[in-house]
C-alpha cells in the first residue's frame, strides 16, 4: 500500500483495486492535553479512540447505505482499525456541512440577538470552507456556484442528503435517550459528479445532550455502545 495522506486522526493509503484505505489513529484534536473536537491540531492521544470512531462510523454508514443514500463506505477491518472507501474528490479545498436541530455553538454566537439558545431549528443546513486561518468561513449556495466549487444541483443534493442522514442519526440517538443538537459532515463526488458522504461519522463530529446536559464525545461513545 502507498500512503497518500497523513491526517490528524487518520492516514490514507491507496489500494491496488483503485479504492482507498483509511487507518484510524488514537490521536485526538485538542489543546494543552484536553480533548476538543473543534480544535485544528492534535493535542493528545487516547487509547481506543480510533477503534470507537471506526465502530460508530461502520454502524452509521451501513444504516445510511441501506437507506439508499450514497456514501464512500465499502467495508472495514476492526482488527486493524481500517476502513476501505471509494475514491472521491472533495469540494474546493475542503468543505464542512453542518446540520442544526438546536440553536447552539457558533449559530448562537452569530445570531443570538434573534433566537434563544437551545431553540428548535428545522434541520438547518449550512456550509463552511475548511480554512483554519480564516476561521472556517460560512459560504452560501450562490457563492459556491459562482466560485465553481459545486453546481447548484450538487448543493441541493448535499442539503437533502444531509437532512436525511441527520434524521437517521438523531432517531437512533433518541432511542438511547440522547438528543442530537447538531452534526458535521463532509461530502465528496465521484468521477461522474455524483455526491456521496465521505470521511467518518463519529462522536467528535456531533453535539449531543442527555437530560439537558452536554455529553462529551468520549462519554458519548461509551453510552452509544453500552
C-alpha positions as MATLAB code, in Angstrom:
seq = 'XXXXXXXXXXXXXXXXXXXXXXXXXXXXXXXXXXXXXXXXXXXXXXXXXXXXXXXXXXXXXXXXXXXXXXXXXXXXXXXXXXXXXXXXXXXXXXXXXXXXXXXXXXXXXXXXXXXXXXXXXXXXXXXXXXXXXXXXXXXXXXXXXXXXXXXXXXXXXXXXXXXXXXXXXXXXXXXXXXXXXXXXXXXXXXXXXXXXXXXXXXXXXXXXXXXXXXXXXXXXXXXXXX';
ca = [
       0.000    0.000    0.000;
       1.107    3.529   -0.743;
       0.457    6.225    1.870;
      -1.039    9.206    0.067;
      -2.013   11.415    3.011;
      -1.152   11.796    6.689;
      -4.052   13.328    8.612;
      -4.510   14.432   12.200;
      -6.723   11.482   13.153;
      -6.495    9.215   10.058;
      -3.921    8.198    7.464;
      -4.917    7.403    3.874;
      -3.463    4.634    1.716;
      -4.053    3.816   -1.970;
      -5.185    0.243   -2.685;
      -4.432   -1.764   -5.825;
      -8.154   -2.058   -6.637;
      -8.480    1.718   -7.012;
     -10.113    2.260   -3.624;
      -8.510    3.817   -0.564;
      -7.868    2.622    2.984;
      -8.380    4.895    5.980;
      -6.309    3.996    9.047;
      -7.945    5.373   12.193;
      -5.485    6.637   14.816;
      -5.722    7.260   18.559;
      -4.544   10.849   18.081;
      -7.156   13.440   19.025;
      -7.566   17.114   18.326;
      -7.285   19.282   21.419;
      -5.237   21.811   23.309;
      -2.989   21.558   26.366;
      -3.762   17.857   26.698;
      -7.558   18.353   26.714;
      -9.705   16.689   24.053;
     -11.589   19.221   21.901;
     -13.129   18.134   18.556;
     -13.264   21.776   17.499;
      -9.504   22.255   17.642;
      -7.439   22.109   14.464;
      -4.322   20.399   15.810;
      -3.526   17.131   17.571;
      -3.438   17.742   21.306;
      -3.304   14.282   22.841;
      -3.518   10.546   22.285;
      -6.300    8.491   23.883;
      -6.021    4.719   23.614;
      -9.009    3.210   21.848;
     -10.356    6.408   20.265;
      -9.612    5.172   16.746;
     -11.475    1.941   17.472;
     -14.671    3.576   18.782;
     -14.664    6.158   15.971;
     -14.402    3.367   13.409;
     -17.111    1.319   15.133;
     -19.552    4.225   15.126;
     -18.695    5.055   11.515;
     -19.344    1.459   10.424;
     -22.640    1.412   12.320;
     -23.997    4.555   10.669;
     -22.507    4.070    7.210;
     -24.207    0.672    6.972;
     -27.530    2.229    8.024;
     -27.151    5.108    5.571;
     -26.190    2.824    2.688;
     -29.188    0.617    3.497;
     -31.403    3.712    3.261;
     -30.236    4.201   -0.334;
     -28.045    7.226    0.366;
     -24.685    7.145   -1.385;
     -21.529    7.025    0.772;
     -17.880    6.142    0.182;
     -18.046    3.211    2.636;
     -17.070   -0.205    1.249;
     -16.058   -2.231    4.312;
     -13.907   -2.242    7.440;
     -11.411   -4.284    9.421;
     -11.792   -3.671   13.145;
      -8.703   -5.730   13.898;
      -6.521   -3.275   12.001;
      -8.733   -0.215   12.649;
      -9.107    0.411    8.920;
     -11.962    1.282    6.577;
     -11.998    0.755    2.810;
     -13.643    3.569    0.864;
     -14.433    4.529   -2.710;
     -12.361    7.262   -4.353;
     -13.923   10.714   -4.103;
     -12.911   14.285   -4.794;
     -13.547   16.936   -2.155;
     -15.285   20.195   -2.975;
     -12.810   23.031   -3.353;
     -10.052   22.713   -0.764;
     -12.441   21.046    1.683;
     -15.952   21.836    2.829;
     -17.826   21.076    6.042;
     -21.590   20.673    6.121;
     -23.376   21.273    9.418;
     -26.963   20.302   10.180;
     -28.512   22.002   13.201;
     -31.575   20.764   15.096;
     -30.975   23.169   18.007;
     -29.515   26.673   18.204;
     -26.161   26.358   19.978;
     -22.460   26.998   19.414;
     -21.403   29.270   16.580;
     -25.021   29.637   15.446;
     -25.850   31.424   18.698;
     -22.659   33.468   18.545;
     -23.744   34.762   15.146;
     -27.495   35.062   15.583;
     -28.096   35.196   19.341;
     -29.936   38.523   19.141;
     -32.638   36.816   17.088;
     -33.036   33.433   18.766;
     -32.709   31.893   22.235;
     -30.047   29.271   22.896;
     -31.397   25.744   22.605;
     -34.314   26.742   20.376;
     -35.502   24.203   17.839;
     -34.246   24.552   14.273;
     -35.749   22.776   11.224;
     -32.680   20.662   10.368;
     -30.957   23.867    9.265;
     -28.055   23.207    6.884;
     -25.026   25.466    6.476;
     -21.656   25.029    4.805;
     -18.211   26.339    5.713;
     -14.877   26.273    3.924;
     -12.211   24.306    5.793;
      -9.714   27.091    6.384;
      -8.125   27.390    9.829;
      -6.591   30.805    9.174;
      -9.925   32.337    8.145;
     -11.898   30.607   10.904;
     -13.819   28.244    8.590;
     -15.949   30.944    6.904;
     -19.589   30.358    6.052;
     -20.366   30.114    2.340;
     -23.719   30.381    0.566;
     -25.191   28.337   -2.268;
     -24.772   31.235   -4.686;
     -21.128   31.753   -3.707;
     -20.314   28.050   -4.115;
     -21.795   28.153   -7.617;
     -20.122   31.442   -8.618;
     -16.743   30.222   -7.330;
     -17.060   26.973   -9.272;
     -16.790   24.839   -6.129;
     -20.034   22.974   -6.859;
     -23.114   23.201   -9.043;
     -26.481   24.282   -7.691;
     -27.680   20.718   -8.297;
     -24.847   19.317   -6.170;
     -25.677   21.801   -3.408;
     -29.329   20.739   -3.431;
     -28.309   17.061   -3.344;
     -25.975   17.640   -0.391;
     -28.644   19.542    1.536;
     -31.250   16.816    1.000;
     -28.799   14.031    1.877;
     -27.608   15.911    4.973;
     -31.137   16.266    6.336;
     -31.944   12.594    5.690;
     -28.700   11.387    7.295;
     -29.169   13.691   10.281;
     -32.625   12.200   10.883;
     -31.175    8.668   10.792;
     -28.547    9.610   13.401;
     -30.956   11.653   15.548;
     -33.614    8.923   15.607;
     -31.025    6.337   16.625;
     -29.684    8.523   19.433;
     -33.210    9.318   20.610;
     -33.831    5.607   21.161;
     -30.931    5.735   23.632;
     -32.324    8.791   25.444;
     -29.896   11.153   23.703;
     -30.742   14.354   21.818;
     -28.755   15.427   18.755;
     -28.283   19.213   18.677;
     -26.059   19.425   15.602;
     -23.732   17.303   13.486;
     -20.934   17.914   10.996;
     -20.415   16.003    7.748;
     -18.092   16.001    4.766;
     -19.147   15.225    1.217;
     -17.292   14.494   -2.000;
     -18.154   13.442   -5.516;
     -17.231   10.607   -7.879;
     -15.926   10.793  -11.456;
     -19.490   11.341  -12.709;
     -20.106   14.245  -10.326;
     -22.467   12.255   -8.082;
     -22.392   13.398   -4.461;
     -21.511   10.976   -1.667;
     -20.970   11.159    2.085;
     -17.280   10.769    2.967;
     -14.909   10.860    5.973;
     -16.364    9.458    9.223;
     -19.444    9.652   11.444;
     -18.086    9.711   14.983;
     -18.963   11.230   18.352;
     -16.464   14.050   17.866;
     -18.485   15.313   14.901;
     -21.748   15.783   16.781;
     -23.106   17.768   19.706;
     -25.348   15.555   21.854;
     -27.238   16.195   25.096;
     -28.860   13.950   27.693;
     -31.418   15.377   30.142;
     -30.353   18.866   29.108;
     -26.651   18.240   29.803;
     -23.949   18.186   27.131;
     -22.276   14.799   26.642;
     -18.592   14.964   25.734;
     -17.519   12.793   22.760;
     -15.676   10.144   24.784;
     -18.622    9.670   27.157;
     -20.998    9.627   24.183;
     -19.054    6.789   22.557;
     -19.284    4.766   25.779;
     -23.029    5.430   26.136;
     -23.641    4.602   22.494;
     -22.093    1.162   22.722;
     -23.209    0.394   26.291;
];
